[in-house]
């Protein structure tokens, strides 16, 4: 089934009619946009609005053998927006010519963000939501936070530190720019959990001798790091 997005979103009449240039190659349901392969070849499937007769087209290729989808990626994996702002999710199918795949997007919290059939995400209200992307048997999600004021830069209480094996180090955000960034929320990660692990609150535990980078990332993607050496 092919998705159709009618713009503007507040259009009074969003009815579209579907048609195929070569029904013997691929037939399409005029009301739903569901395409059925009828014979090997190529055709153009067209969606036409009832109001204004605006049209969009999709090239459809019917093959003798299905090409299975083996994987997919999306970007970004994490994003931060202010209410009313938008972001476009980009995705890659492997292989690109996988057959019978119609990507679908869904928001886990429509009060925070909504997403259309093309992957355009619009922030609605403050909070957190997952934008879920599915294609075939694969599924990924983008973590989205909607806040009032975007952080531009953060600094940590340590840029580097040496910790004995088995001991801990507490990291925190020492300063925010701007100072009234809202929310003041970061995610902690480590470059090597076998050397130094980090909790959700920024507590680092020295595991084995070596060096690891602990990174704090704000909800809109700004980051600061601390180099931890474990003795």
Secondary structure as GFF3:
##gff-version 3
##sequence-region A 1 231
A	DSSP	beta_strand	16	20	.	.	.	ID=ss1
A	DSSP	beta_strand	26	28	.	.	.	ID=ss2
A	DSSP	beta_strand	35	37	.	.	.	ID=ss3
A	DSSP	beta_strand	41	49	.	.	.	ID=ss4
A	DSSP	beta_strand	55	62	.	.	.	ID=ss5
A	DSSP	beta_strand	71	75	.	.	.	ID=ss6
A	DSSP	beta_strand	78	81	.	.	.	ID=ss7
A	DSSP	beta_strand	86	88	.	.	.	ID=ss8
A	DSSP	beta_strand	90	94	.	.	.	ID=ss9
A	DSSP	beta_strand	104	107	.	.	.	ID=ss10
A	DSSP	beta_strand	113	115	.	.	.	ID=ss11
A	DSSP	beta_strand	120	123	.	.	.	ID=ss12
A	DSSP	beta_strand	127	135	.	.	.	ID=ss13
A	DSSP	beta_strand	138	146	.	.	.	ID=ss14
A	DSSP	beta_strand	153	156	.	.	.	ID=ss15
A	DSSP	beta_strand	160	163	.	.	.	ID=ss16
A	DSSP	beta_strand	168	170	.	.	.	ID=ss17
A	DSSP	beta_strand	173	177	.	.	.	ID=ss18
A	DSSP	beta_strand	186	190	.	.	.	ID=ss19
A	DSSP	beta_strand	196	198	.	.	.	ID=ss20
A	DSSP	beta_strand	203	206	.	.	.	ID=ss21
A	DSSP	beta_strand	210	218	.	.	.	ID=ss22
A	DSSP	beta_strand	223	230	.	.	.	ID=ss23
###
